[in-house]
Amino acid sequence: MALFQTNLMPVGGKNLSIQDLRNLAKNEPNEFIRKIQAGVEQKKLKITDIRQWDYLYMALADIPVQAQMATNKGGVRAITASAFPILTGTLAISAINDSYDAVETVGGQLVTEMEDNKKVTTMVNLHTLDKNTDEVKDGQDFPEIGTDEEKIEIRHRMNGRKLVIGASAIEENEAADIVSRINALGEIAAEWIEEQTLSRVIDYHGSATSPVEPYVYRPAGTGTALYSATANTPGTMAPSGNRVTNNALVDETDLEAARVRLATMKNARGKRIAIPYSERILLVPDAVVGTALKISNSEYVPGVENEVSNWGPRGKWRLPVERIVSTSKLDDFSSTSWYYGAFKRQFIRKWKLRFEYVTLGQDTQAYLNSRVAFQARIAWDCECGAKSYTSVIQCLSGTDSPKDE
């Protein structure tokens, strides 16, 4: 009786014991799957609800259930597996998603997301060309505009993790360890994607003194340093470059230097680009976020009597808190370098493969070989690319890039 009471699980709005689950899987397999899915979708059933993995394993491992599995071509196919991996696999996928979402990230604020199943994505930037004509006289033909195109490549990067749980861990009911390892899959995936995104946005490798792969900027497929303090580099649309050296974030004059440099950027017609202030973000490492917030909250310029700060609450270029983006992960690359601009205009995060989950139970070769009772795997394929170099300014405290510090 005690076993029945301690193993009640809310499934699909109804509390079911392990024996109830066994009977349901054995007699009504379709209803078993429906209730499991409903319980997960309604957040009424979680992996942490399993208190007795050993009893659950013994009760469900020998019951075959037919389920539908999605294929990589968008279809479905029927598979037969035991009720145990179907239940625990569904719960594991939900737990992995929840643990992924629980990791605080800022990468999504810095990129425009896109989906493309090609290994190499080619993006075409069409540039409008115009003749320098400010008036058309009577009787004259109107000048015809032209276009040219710039091709940018975004590549791919596959990654993933798996976990293997032996039958002995389940038989000994190592619940805390099992749940911890399942949650770790989502946490690790979130952290890898965040770190990858940040490293690309700052072009950690490609804009070093000695550039190396991976590059975030690939015009015509050629890896090219994204940030440079040299005039007309990476191209002529950055006449003063897009890197400001000796510009540590100390006060509003440093923000002004970044703003002025951003204002020098030009389009293909040689005209200055007007980037709305509402799209601009200040990206800073955790080490200087206090300084950034202090500047944005200061109404007046420190040390100057009654001079309103342009970057303060009443200033024209004020930065609301939501547009000051910071993460301690940026400090792993540099605790002094910072960035200002319209990131989503410049950076694309391409998903060749969104998160793909696979779970397997004891009816596999691995169980025959070494008593592996449960396996879970998460895989993803994403990469970031820069489609331009004119929307974000990199500021260095000295002259060394983050990788050279």
DANORDA-V275358 format. One record per run of one state. SS is the DSSP state (2 for helix, 1 for strand, 0 for the rest). FROM is the first residue (numbers start at 0). TO is the last residue. Records with the same first field share a line. If there is no record, write none. Layout:
BEGIN
SS: FROM-TO / FROM-TO
END
This chain:
BEGIN
0: 0-0 / 6-7 / 11-12 / 16-16 / 27-27 / 41-45 / 49-51 / 60-62 / 70-74 / 102-105 / 109-110 / 115-119 / 129-144 / 154-156 / 171-173 / 201-215 / 219-220 / 224-241 / 244-250 / 262-264 / 266-270 / 272-275 / 279-279 / 297-298 / 300-306 / 308-319 / 332-336 / 341-341 / 360-363 / 370-370 / 386-390 / 395-400 / 404-404
2: 1-5 / 17-26 / 28-40 / 46-48 / 52-59 / 82-101 / 106-108 / 166-170 / 174-200 / 251-261 / 276-278 / 285-296 / 320-322 / 327-331 / 342-345 / 364-369 / 401-403
1: 8-10 / 13-15 / 63-69 / 75-81 / 111-114 / 120-128 / 145-153 / 157-165 / 216-218 / 221-223 / 242-243 / 265-265 / 271-271 / 280-284 / 299-299 / 307-307 / 323-326 / 337-340 / 346-359 / 371-385 / 391-394
END
